[in-house]
Amino acid sequence: MTKLSRLAVNEEGFAFDPVTGDSFVLNETGLAILKGLSNGKTVGQIAEELSQSHEVEALDAEHDVADLVERLRDFGLL
């Protein structure tokens, strides 16, 4: 079990780590990124999907993914 997979996440974006007791809320984009990471997708794959589904520039999508990855690392989840 990976640390990321232990999160309990609902469709509204509320995420809870039962091991640490930490919780946080993700917006729609963050939820899509978290799901992609949980499914083993790369940062590039997730960014490409976001740029298509959310009609944003690929560079902006890549920045959003990288930002959340950094935060997840800060939480010790990656």
PDB file of N, CA, C and O in Angstrom:
ATOM      1  N   MET A   1       0.849  -1.183   0.000  1.00  0.00           N
ATOM      2  CA  MET A   1       0.000   0.000   0.000  1.00  0.00           C
ATOM      3  C   MET A   1       0.893   1.244   0.000  1.00  0.00           C
ATOM      4  O   MET A   1       1.773   1.388   0.848  1.00  0.00           O
ATOM      5  N   THR A   2       0.655   2.128  -0.952  1.00  0.00           N
ATOM      6  CA  THR A   2       1.404   3.378  -0.974  1.00  0.00           C
ATOM      7  C   THR A   2       0.767   4.365  -0.012  1.00  0.00           C
ATOM      8  O   THR A   2      -0.396   4.228   0.366  1.00  0.00           O
ATOM      9  N   LYS A   3       1.538   5.343   0.369  1.00  0.00           N
ATOM     10  CA  LYS A   3       1.006   6.360   1.274  1.00  0.00           C
ATOM     11  C   LYS A   3      -0.164   7.095   0.637  1.00  0.00           C
ATOM     12  O   LYS A   3      -1.132   7.441   1.315  1.00  0.00           O
ATOM     13  N   LEU A   4      -0.072   7.333  -0.662  1.00  0.00           N
ATOM     14  CA  LEU A   4      -1.137   8.043  -1.363  1.00  0.00           C
ATOM     15  C   LEU A   4      -2.426   7.223  -1.380  1.00  0.00           C
ATOM     16  O   LEU A   4      -3.520   7.776  -1.277  1.00  0.00           O
ATOM     17  N   SER A   5      -2.293   5.915  -1.509  1.00  0.00           N
ATOM     18  CA  SER A   5      -3.483   5.067  -1.598  1.00  0.00           C
ATOM     19  C   SER A   5      -4.208   4.920  -0.262  1.00  0.00           C
ATOM     20  O   SER A   5      -5.357   4.480  -0.230  1.00  0.00           O
ATOM     21  N   ARG A   6      -3.558   5.277   0.826  1.00  0.00           N
ATOM     22  CA  ARG A   6      -4.226   5.167   2.120  1.00  0.00           C
ATOM     23  C   ARG A   6      -5.213   6.310   2.370  1.00  0.00           C
ATOM     24  O   ARG A   6      -6.002   6.256   3.314  1.00  0.00           O
ATOM     25  N   LEU A   7      -5.168   7.344   1.522  1.00  0.00           N
ATOM     26  CA  LEU A   7      -6.076   8.471   1.696  1.00  0.00           C
ATOM     27  C   LEU A   7      -7.519   8.063   1.430  1.00  0.00           C
ATOM     28  O   LEU A   7      -7.807   7.314   0.496  1.00  0.00           O
ATOM     29  N   ALA A   8      -8.401   8.560   2.250  1.00  0.00           N
ATOM     30  CA  ALA A   8      -9.832   8.431   1.990  1.00  0.00           C
ATOM     31  C   ALA A   8     -10.251   9.744   1.340  1.00  0.00           C
ATOM     32  O   ALA A   8     -10.124  10.808   1.945  1.00  0.00           O
ATOM     33  N   VAL A   9     -10.748   9.670   0.112  1.00  0.00           N
ATOM     34  CA  VAL A   9     -11.093  10.874  -0.648  1.00  0.00           C
ATOM     35  C   VAL A   9     -12.518  10.736  -1.154  1.00  0.00           C
ATOM     36  O   VAL A   9     -12.877   9.716  -1.742  1.00  0.00           O
ATOM     37  N   ASN A  10     -13.340  11.773  -0.924  1.00  0.00           N
ATOM     38  CA  ASN A  10     -14.690  11.717  -1.474  1.00  0.00           C
ATOM     39  C   ASN A  10     -14.765  12.542  -2.761  1.00  0.00           C
ATOM     40  O   ASN A  10     -13.803  13.217  -3.130  1.00  0.00           O
ATOM     41  N   GLU A  11     -15.900  12.483  -3.433  1.00  0.00           N
ATOM     42  CA  GLU A  11     -16.060  13.149  -4.730  1.00  0.00           C
ATOM     43  C   GLU A  11     -16.077  14.677  -4.622  1.00  0.00           C
ATOM     44  O   GLU A  11     -15.922  15.366  -5.630  1.00  0.00           O
ATOM     45  N   GLU A  12     -16.260  15.204  -3.432  1.00  0.00           N
ATOM     46  CA  GLU A  12     -16.223  16.656  -3.242  1.00  0.00           C
ATOM     47  C   GLU A  12     -14.801  17.156  -3.028  1.00  0.00           C
ATOM     48  O   GLU A  12     -14.572  18.364  -2.963  1.00  0.00           O
ATOM     49  N   GLY A  13     -13.839  16.231  -2.916  1.00  0.00           N
ATOM     50  CA  GLY A  13     -12.446  16.611  -2.778  1.00  0.00           C
ATOM     51  C   GLY A  13     -11.915  16.632  -1.360  1.00  0.00           C
ATOM     52  O   GLY A  13     -10.788  17.071  -1.133  1.00  0.00           O
ATOM     53  N   PHE A  14     -12.702  16.167  -0.396  1.00  0.00           N
ATOM     54  CA  PHE A  14     -12.211  16.089   0.979  1.00  0.00           C
ATOM     55  C   PHE A  14     -11.324  14.859   1.093  1.00  0.00           C
ATOM     56  O   PHE A  14     -11.754  13.750   0.777  1.00  0.00           O
ATOM     57  N   ALA A  15     -10.091  15.048   1.542  1.00  0.00           N
ATOM     58  CA  ALA A  15      -9.141  13.944   1.680  1.00  0.00           C
ATOM     59  C   ALA A  15      -8.723  13.823   3.140  1.00  0.00           C
ATOM     60  O   ALA A  15      -8.463  14.822   3.810  1.00  0.00           O
ATOM     61  N   PHE A  16      -8.663  12.598   3.615  1.00  0.00           N
ATOM     62  CA  PHE A  16      -8.311  12.321   5.005  1.00  0.00           C
ATOM     63  C   PHE A  16      -7.280  11.201   5.043  1.00  0.00           C
ATOM     64  O   PHE A  16      -7.446  10.166   4.397  1.00  0.00           O
ATOM     65  N   ASP A  17      -6.223  11.419   5.801  1.00  0.00           N
ATOM     66  CA  ASP A  17      -5.195  10.404   6.007  1.00  0.00           C
ATOM     67  C   ASP A  17      -5.445   9.774   7.375  1.00  0.00           C
ATOM     68  O   ASP A  17      -5.168  10.403   8.397  1.00  0.00           O
ATOM     69  N   PRO A  18      -5.962   8.548   7.417  1.00  0.00           N
ATOM     70  CA  PRO A  18      -6.291   7.934   8.703  1.00  0.00           C
ATOM     71  C   PRO A  18      -5.076   7.601   9.565  1.00  0.00           C
ATOM     72  O   PRO A  18      -5.211   7.406  10.772  1.00  0.00           O
ATOM     73  N   VAL A  19      -3.906   7.536   8.962  1.00  0.00           N
ATOM     74  CA  VAL A  19      -2.698   7.227   9.730  1.00  0.00           C
ATOM     75  C   VAL A  19      -2.237   8.436  10.532  1.00  0.00           C
ATOM     76  O   VAL A  19      -1.892   8.312  11.707  1.00  0.00           O
ATOM     77  N   THR A  20      -2.231   9.611   9.892  1.00  0.00           N
ATOM     78  CA  THR A  20      -1.728  10.815  10.556  1.00  0.00           C
ATOM     79  C   THR A  20      -2.831  11.694  11.133  1.00  0.00           C
ATOM     80  O   THR A  20      -2.580  12.524  12.007  1.00  0.00           O
ATOM     81  N   GLY A  21      -4.060  11.506  10.637  1.00  0.00           N
ATOM     82  CA  GLY A  21      -5.161  12.368  11.054  1.00  0.00           C
ATOM     83  C   GLY A  21      -5.241  13.653  10.260  1.00  0.00           C
ATOM     84  O   GLY A  21      -6.131  14.472  10.494  1.00  0.00           O
ATOM     85  N   ASP A  22      -4.318  13.845   9.317  1.00  0.00           N
ATOM     86  CA  ASP A  22      -4.335  15.048   8.478  1.00  0.00           C
ATOM     87  C   ASP A  22      -5.502  14.994   7.500  1.00  0.00           C
ATOM     88  O   ASP A  22      -5.884  13.926   7.023  1.00  0.00           O
ATOM     89  N   SER A  23      -6.056  16.156   7.215  1.00  0.00           N
ATOM     90  CA  SER A  23      -7.105  16.244   6.202  1.00  0.00           C
ATOM     91  C   SER A  23      -6.894  17.514   5.398  1.00  0.00           C
ATOM     92  O   SER A  23      -6.296  18.477   5.879  1.00  0.00           O
ATOM     93  N   PHE A  24      -7.383  17.505   4.190  1.00  0.00           N
ATOM     94  CA  PHE A  24      -7.305  18.673   3.328  1.00  0.00           C
ATOM     95  C   PHE A  24      -8.390  18.579   2.275  1.00  0.00           C
ATOM     96  O   PHE A  24      -8.972  17.518   2.051  1.00  0.00           O
ATOM     97  N   VAL A  25      -8.652  19.705   1.633  1.00  0.00           N
ATOM     98  CA  VAL A  25      -9.695  19.778   0.614  1.00  0.00           C
ATOM     99  C   VAL A  25      -9.048  20.113  -0.721  1.00  0.00           C
ATOM    100  O   VAL A  25      -8.213  21.012  -0.815  1.00  0.00           O
ATOM    101  N   LEU A  26      -9.446  19.383  -1.741  1.00  0.00           N
ATOM    102  CA  LEU A  26      -8.945  19.591  -3.094  1.00  0.00           C
ATOM    103  C   LEU A  26     -10.040  20.207  -3.953  1.00  0.00           C
ATOM    104  O   LEU A  26     -11.218  19.883  -3.806  1.00  0.00           O
ATOM    105  N   ASN A  27      -9.636  21.100  -4.852  1.00  0.00           N
ATOM    106  CA  ASN A  27     -10.602  21.591  -5.827  1.00  0.00           C
ATOM    107  C   ASN A  27     -10.728  20.546  -6.933  1.00  0.00           C
ATOM    108  O   ASN A  27     -10.100  19.490  -6.861  1.00  0.00           O
ATOM    109  N   GLU A  28     -11.527  20.830  -7.943  1.00  0.00           N
ATOM    110  CA  GLU A  28     -11.771  19.877  -9.027  1.00  0.00           C
ATOM    111  C   GLU A  28     -10.471  19.460  -9.720  1.00  0.00           C
ATOM    112  O   GLU A  28     -10.268  18.285 -10.026  1.00  0.00           O
ATOM    113  N   THR A  29      -9.609  20.426  -9.958  1.00  0.00           N
ATOM    114  CA  THR A  29      -8.329  20.134 -10.606  1.00  0.00           C
ATOM    115  C   THR A  29      -7.455  19.267  -9.710  1.00  0.00           C
ATOM    116  O   THR A  29      -6.862  18.291 -10.171  1.00  0.00           O
ATOM    117  N   GLY A  30      -7.376  19.619  -8.442  1.00  0.00           N
ATOM    118  CA  GLY A  30      -6.584  18.840  -7.503  1.00  0.00           C
ATOM    119  C   GLY A  30      -7.078  17.410  -7.373  1.00  0.00           C
ATOM    120  O   GLY A  30      -6.286  16.476  -7.252  1.00  0.00           O
ATOM    121  N   LEU A  31      -8.386  17.249  -7.397  1.00  0.00           N
ATOM    122  CA  LEU A  31      -8.967  15.915  -7.311  1.00  0.00           C
ATOM    123  C   LEU A  31      -8.591  15.087  -8.541  1.00  0.00           C
ATOM    124  O   LEU A  31      -8.266  13.906  -8.420  1.00  0.00           O
ATOM    125  N   ALA A  32      -8.634  15.704  -9.719  1.00  0.00           N
ATOM    126  CA  ALA A  32      -8.245  15.006 -10.952  1.00  0.00           C
ATOM    127  C   ALA A  32      -6.766  14.618 -10.907  1.00  0.00           C
ATOM    128  O   ALA A  32      -6.392  13.529 -11.342  1.00  0.00           O
ATOM    129  N   ILE A  33      -5.937  15.506 -10.384  1.00  0.00           N
ATOM    130  CA  ILE A  33      -4.502  15.217 -10.273  1.00  0.00           C
ATOM    131  C   ILE A  33      -4.273  14.062  -9.303  1.00  0.00           C
ATOM    132  O   ILE A  33      -3.515  13.140  -9.604  1.00  0.00           O
ATOM    133  N   LEU A  34      -4.915  14.106  -8.158  1.00  0.00           N
ATOM    134  CA  LEU A  34      -4.752  13.048  -7.161  1.00  0.00           C
ATOM    135  C   LEU A  34      -5.196  11.697  -7.716  1.00  0.00           C
ATOM    136  O   LEU A  34      -4.529  10.686  -7.498  1.00  0.00           O
ATOM    137  N   LYS A  35      -6.309  11.679  -8.426  1.00  0.00           N
ATOM    138  CA  LYS A  35      -6.783  10.431  -9.030  1.00  0.00           C
ATOM    139  C   LYS A  35      -5.778   9.913 -10.053  1.00  0.00           C
ATOM    140  O   LYS A  35      -5.501   8.715 -10.110  1.00  0.00           O
ATOM    141  N   GLY A  36      -5.236  10.819 -10.856  1.00  0.00           N
ATOM    142  CA  GLY A  36      -4.243  10.412 -11.842  1.00  0.00           C
ATOM    143  C   GLY A  36      -3.009   9.820 -11.191  1.00  0.00           C
ATOM    144  O   GLY A  36      -2.513   8.781 -11.625  1.00  0.00           O
ATOM    145  N   LEU A  37      -2.512  10.473 -10.154  1.00  0.00           N
ATOM    146  CA  LEU A  37      -1.338   9.966  -9.436  1.00  0.00           C
ATOM    147  C   LEU A  37      -1.634   8.605  -8.804  1.00  0.00           C
ATOM    148  O   LEU A  37      -0.795   7.704  -8.831  1.00  0.00           O
ATOM    149  N   SER A  38      -2.825   8.468  -8.241  1.00  0.00           N
ATOM    150  CA  SER A  38      -3.212   7.206  -7.611  1.00  0.00           C
ATOM    151  C   SER A  38      -3.297   6.069  -8.618  1.00  0.00           C
ATOM    152  O   SER A  38      -3.099   4.903  -8.275  1.00  0.00           O
ATOM    153  N   ASN A  39      -3.592   6.421  -9.865  1.00  0.00           N
ATOM    154  CA  ASN A  39      -3.694   5.417 -10.928  1.00  0.00           C
ATOM    155  C   ASN A  39      -2.373   5.194 -11.649  1.00  0.00           C
ATOM    156  O   ASN A  39      -2.332   4.506 -12.669  1.00  0.00           O
ATOM    157  N   GLY A  40      -1.287   5.773 -11.127  1.00  0.00           N
ATOM    158  CA  GLY A  40       0.036   5.530 -11.684  1.00  0.00           C
ATOM    159  C   GLY A  40       0.396   6.354 -12.905  1.00  0.00           C
ATOM    160  O   GLY A  40       1.371   6.049 -13.592  1.00  0.00           O
ATOM    161  N   LYS A  41      -0.373   7.390 -13.185  1.00  0.00           N
ATOM    162  CA  LYS A  41      -0.063   8.238 -14.336  1.00  0.00           C
ATOM    163  C   LYS A  41       1.104   9.163 -14.013  1.00  0.00           C
ATOM    164  O   LYS A  41       1.336   9.518 -12.857  1.00  0.00           O
ATOM    165  N   THR A  42       1.826   9.540 -15.051  1.00  0.00           N
ATOM    166  CA  THR A  42       2.948  10.460 -14.880  1.00  0.00           C
ATOM    167  C   THR A  42       2.434  11.893 -14.815  1.00  0.00           C
ATOM    168  O   THR A  42       1.290  12.178 -15.168  1.00  0.00           O
ATOM    169  N   VAL A  43       3.301  12.783 -14.359  1.00  0.00           N
ATOM    170  CA  VAL A  43       2.964  14.207 -14.321  1.00  0.00           C
ATOM    171  C   VAL A  43       2.590  14.681 -15.722  1.00  0.00           C
ATOM    172  O   VAL A  43       1.617  15.417 -15.890  1.00  0.00           O
ATOM    173  N   GLY A  44       3.354  14.265 -16.722  1.00  0.00           N
ATOM    174  CA  GLY A  44       3.076  14.662 -18.096  1.00  0.00           C
ATOM    175  C   GLY A  44       1.731  14.173 -18.595  1.00  0.00           C
ATOM    176  O   GLY A  44       1.009  14.916 -19.259  1.00  0.00           O
ATOM    177  N   GLN A  45       1.387  12.934 -18.284  1.00  0.00           N
ATOM    178  CA  GLN A  45       0.096  12.384 -18.700  1.00  0.00           C
ATOM    179  C   GLN A  45      -1.059  13.137 -18.046  1.00  0.00           C
ATOM    180  O   GLN A  45      -2.055  13.457 -18.695  1.00  0.00           O
ATOM    181  N   ILE A  46      -0.914  13.412 -16.770  1.00  0.00           N
ATOM    182  CA  ILE A  46      -1.973  14.126 -16.048  1.00  0.00           C
ATOM    183  C   ILE A  46      -2.118  15.539 -16.598  1.00  0.00           C
ATOM    184  O   ILE A  46      -3.234  16.011 -16.811  1.00  0.00           O
ATOM    185  N   ALA A  47      -1.006  16.209 -16.827  1.00  0.00           N
ATOM    186  CA  ALA A  47      -1.044  17.576 -17.362  1.00  0.00           C
ATOM    187  C   ALA A  47      -1.704  17.603 -18.733  1.00  0.00           C
ATOM    188  O   ALA A  47      -2.484  18.508 -19.028  1.00  0.00           O
ATOM    189  N   GLU A  48      -1.399  16.625 -19.567  1.00  0.00           N
ATOM    190  CA  GLU A  48      -2.006  16.568 -20.898  1.00  0.00           C
ATOM    191  C   GLU A  48      -3.517  16.386 -20.797  1.00  0.00           C
ATOM    192  O   GLU A  48      -4.273  17.050 -21.506  1.00  0.00           O
ATOM    193  N   GLU A  49      -3.954  15.495 -19.924  1.00  0.00           N
ATOM    194  CA  GLU A  49      -5.388  15.275 -19.729  1.00  0.00           C
ATOM    195  C   GLU A  49      -6.068  16.537 -19.213  1.00  0.00           C
ATOM    196  O   GLU A  49      -7.157  16.888 -19.666  1.00  0.00           O
ATOM    197  N   LEU A  50      -5.427  17.220 -18.264  1.00  0.00           N
ATOM    198  CA  LEU A  50      -6.007  18.450 -17.721  1.00  0.00           C
ATOM    199  C   LEU A  50      -6.106  19.538 -18.779  1.00  0.00           C
ATOM    200  O   LEU A  50      -7.103  20.256 -18.844  1.00  0.00           O
ATOM    201  N   SER A  51      -5.082  19.660 -19.600  1.00  0.00           N
ATOM    202  CA  SER A  51      -5.098  20.717 -20.614  1.00  0.00           C
ATOM    203  C   SER A  51      -6.223  20.478 -21.611  1.00  0.00           C
ATOM    204  O   SER A  51      -6.785  21.432 -22.147  1.00  0.00           O
ATOM    205  N   GLN A  52      -6.556  19.224 -21.865  1.00  0.00           N
ATOM    206  CA  GLN A  52      -7.642  18.914 -22.789  1.00  0.00           C
ATOM    207  C   GLN A  52      -9.011  19.036 -22.125  1.00  0.00           C
ATOM    208  O   GLN A  52      -9.930  19.620 -22.699  1.00  0.00           O
ATOM    209  N   SER A  53      -9.146  18.494 -20.934  1.00  0.00           N
ATOM    210  CA  SER A  53     -10.457  18.472 -20.281  1.00  0.00           C
ATOM    211  C   SER A  53     -10.847  19.803 -19.655  1.00  0.00           C
ATOM    212  O   SER A  53     -12.036  20.088 -19.511  1.00  0.00           O
ATOM    213  N   HIS A  54      -9.874  20.620 -19.283  1.00  0.00           N
ATOM    214  CA  HIS A  54     -10.178  21.885 -18.624  1.00  0.00           C
ATOM    215  C   HIS A  54      -9.845  23.092 -19.499  1.00  0.00           C
ATOM    216  O   HIS A  54      -9.936  24.238 -19.059  1.00  0.00           O
ATOM    217  N   GLU A  55      -9.463  22.817 -20.733  1.00  0.00           N
ATOM    218  CA  GLU A  55      -9.168  23.874 -21.702  1.00  0.00           C
ATOM    219  C   GLU A  55      -8.190  24.911 -21.153  1.00  0.00           C
ATOM    220  O   GLU A  55      -8.445  26.115 -21.192  1.00  0.00           O
ATOM    221  N   VAL A  56      -7.076  24.417 -20.647  1.00  0.00           N
ATOM    222  CA  VAL A  56      -6.000  25.290 -20.179  1.00  0.00           C
ATOM    223  C   VAL A  56      -4.743  24.975 -20.976  1.00  0.00           C
ATOM    224  O   VAL A  56      -4.619  23.904 -21.571  1.00  0.00           O
ATOM    225  N   GLU A  57      -3.830  25.909 -20.979  1.00  0.00           N
ATOM    226  CA  GLU A  57      -2.565  25.705 -21.678  1.00  0.00           C
ATOM    227  C   GLU A  57      -1.800  24.556 -21.016  1.00  0.00           C
ATOM    228  O   GLU A  57      -1.858  24.377 -19.799  1.00  0.00           O
ATOM    229  N   ALA A  58      -1.094  23.796 -21.822  1.00  0.00           N
ATOM    230  CA  ALA A  58      -0.347  22.645 -21.312  1.00  0.00           C
ATOM    231  C   ALA A  58       0.655  23.055 -20.236  1.00  0.00           C
ATOM    232  O   ALA A  58       0.831  22.347 -19.244  1.00  0.00           O
ATOM    233  N   LEU A  59       1.307  24.192 -20.431  1.00  0.00           N
ATOM    234  CA  LEU A  59       2.293  24.658 -19.454  1.00  0.00           C
ATOM    235  C   LEU A  59       1.632  24.992 -18.117  1.00  0.00           C
ATOM    236  O   LEU A  59       2.187  24.698 -17.058  1.00  0.00           O
ATOM    237  N   ASP A  60       0.447  25.606 -18.165  1.00  0.00           N
ATOM    238  CA  ASP A  60      -0.287  25.910 -16.934  1.00  0.00           C
ATOM    239  C   ASP A  60      -0.707  24.622 -16.222  1.00  0.00           C
ATOM    240  O   ASP A  60      -0.608  24.516 -14.999  1.00  0.00           O
ATOM    241  N   ALA A  61      -1.172  23.654 -16.998  1.00  0.00           N
ATOM    242  CA  ALA A  61      -1.580  22.375 -16.416  1.00  0.00           C
ATOM    243  C   ALA A  61      -0.388  21.678 -15.770  1.00  0.00           C
ATOM    244  O   ALA A  61      -0.503  21.115 -14.681  1.00  0.00           O
ATOM    245  N   GLU A  62       0.749  21.720 -16.444  1.00  0.00           N
ATOM    246  CA  GLU A  62       1.948  21.092 -15.896  1.00  0.00           C
ATOM    247  C   GLU A  62       2.365  21.764 -14.582  1.00  0.00           C
ATOM    248  O   GLU A  62       2.795  21.095 -13.642  1.00  0.00           O
ATOM    249  N   HIS A  63       2.233  23.083 -14.532  1.00  0.00           N
ATOM    250  CA  HIS A  63       2.555  23.824 -13.308  1.00  0.00           C
ATOM    251  C   HIS A  63       1.615  23.414 -12.176  1.00  0.00           C
ATOM    252  O   HIS A  63       2.054  23.218 -11.043  1.00  0.00           O
ATOM    253  N   ASP A  64       0.319  23.283 -12.482  1.00  0.00           N
ATOM    254  CA  ASP A  64      -0.654  22.881 -11.466  1.00  0.00           C
ATOM    255  C   ASP A  64      -0.332  21.495 -10.910  1.00  0.00           C
ATOM    256  O   ASP A  64      -0.391  21.270  -9.701  1.00  0.00           O
ATOM    257  N   VAL A  65       0.007  20.576 -11.805  1.00  0.00           N
ATOM    258  CA  VAL A  65       0.340  19.220 -11.368  1.00  0.00           C
ATOM    259  C   VAL A  65       1.599  19.240 -10.500  1.00  0.00           C
ATOM    260  O   VAL A  65       1.630  18.628  -9.432  1.00  0.00           O
ATOM    261  N   ALA A  66       2.624  19.937 -10.954  1.00  0.00           N
ATOM    262  CA  ALA A  66       3.883  20.006 -10.204  1.00  0.00           C
ATOM    263  C   ALA A  66       3.670  20.627  -8.826  1.00  0.00           C
ATOM    264  O   ALA A  66       4.277  20.193  -7.847  1.00  0.00           O
ATOM    265  N   ASP A  67       2.808  21.643  -8.750  1.00  0.00           N
ATOM    266  CA  ASP A  67       2.530  22.300  -7.474  1.00  0.00           C
ATOM    267  C   ASP A  67       1.880  21.331  -6.490  1.00  0.00           C
ATOM    268  O   ASP A  67       2.271  21.277  -5.324  1.00  0.00           O
ATOM    269  N   LEU A  68       0.895  20.570  -6.951  1.00  0.00           N
ATOM    270  CA  LEU A  68       0.237  19.627  -6.046  1.00  0.00           C
ATOM    271  C   LEU A  68       1.175  18.488  -5.660  1.00  0.00           C
ATOM    272  O   LEU A  68       1.160  18.037  -4.515  1.00  0.00           O
ATOM    273  N   VAL A  69       1.981  18.024  -6.591  1.00  0.00           N
ATOM    274  CA  VAL A  69       2.963  16.983  -6.278  1.00  0.00           C
ATOM    275  C   VAL A  69       3.891  17.469  -5.165  1.00  0.00           C
ATOM    276  O   VAL A  69       4.200  16.721  -4.238  1.00  0.00           O
ATOM    277  N   GLU A  70       4.326  18.708  -5.259  1.00  0.00           N
ATOM    278  CA  GLU A  70       5.191  19.290  -4.223  1.00  0.00           C
ATOM    279  C   GLU A  70       4.485  19.308  -2.866  1.00  0.00           C
ATOM    280  O   GLU A  70       5.084  18.971  -1.845  1.00  0.00           O
ATOM    281  N   ARG A  71       3.228  19.696  -2.860  1.00  0.00           N
ATOM    282  CA  ARG A  71       2.468  19.736  -1.602  1.00  0.00           C
ATOM    283  C   ARG A  71       2.276  18.332  -1.023  1.00  0.00           C
ATOM    284  O   ARG A  71       2.371  18.133   0.188  1.00  0.00           O
ATOM    285  N   LEU A  72       2.007  17.367  -1.898  1.00  0.00           N
ATOM    286  CA  LEU A  72       1.852  15.988  -1.428  1.00  0.00           C
ATOM    287  C   LEU A  72       3.159  15.464  -0.844  1.00  0.00           C
ATOM    288  O   LEU A  72       3.151  14.706   0.126  1.00  0.00           O
ATOM    289  N   ARG A  73       4.267  15.864  -1.429  1.00  0.00           N
ATOM    290  CA  ARG A  73       5.576  15.491  -0.867  1.00  0.00           C
ATOM    291  C   ARG A  73       5.753  16.120   0.512  1.00  0.00           C
ATOM    292  O   ARG A  73       6.253  15.483   1.439  1.00  0.00           O
ATOM    293  N   ASP A  74       5.334  17.390   0.634  1.00  0.00           N
ATOM    294  CA  ASP A  74       5.426  18.069   1.928  1.00  0.00           C
ATOM    295  C   ASP A  74       4.621  17.333   3.003  1.00  0.00           C
ATOM    296  O   ASP A  74       5.018  17.290   4.168  1.00  0.00           O
ATOM    297  N   PHE A  75       3.484  16.754   2.596  1.00  0.00           N
ATOM    298  CA  PHE A  75       2.649  15.982   3.519  1.00  0.00           C
ATOM    299  C   PHE A  75       3.200  14.575   3.750  1.00  0.00           C
ATOM    300  O   PHE A  75       2.673  13.821   4.568  1.00  0.00           O
ATOM    301  N   GLY A  76       4.271  14.225   3.019  1.00  0.00           N
ATOM    302  CA  GLY A  76       4.853  12.893   3.154  1.00  0.00           C
ATOM    303  C   GLY A  76       4.065  11.806   2.455  1.00  0.00           C
ATOM    304  O   GLY A  76       4.187  10.628   2.792  1.00  0.00           O
ATOM    305  N   LEU A  77       3.254  12.199   1.480  1.00  0.00           N
ATOM    306  CA  LEU A  77       2.420  11.226   0.779  1.00  0.00           C
ATOM    307  C   LEU A  77       3.043  10.713  -0.510  1.00  0.00           C
ATOM    308  O   LEU A  77       2.554   9.746  -1.094  1.00  0.00           O
ATOM    309  N   LEU A  78       4.108  11.347  -0.953  1.00  0.00           N
ATOM    310  CA  LEU A  78       4.821  10.891  -2.157  1.00  0.00           C
ATOM    311  C   LEU A  78       6.289  10.720  -1.837  1.00  0.00           C
ATOM    312  O   LEU A  78       7.071  10.343  -2.710  1.00  0.00           O
TER     313      LEU A  78
END
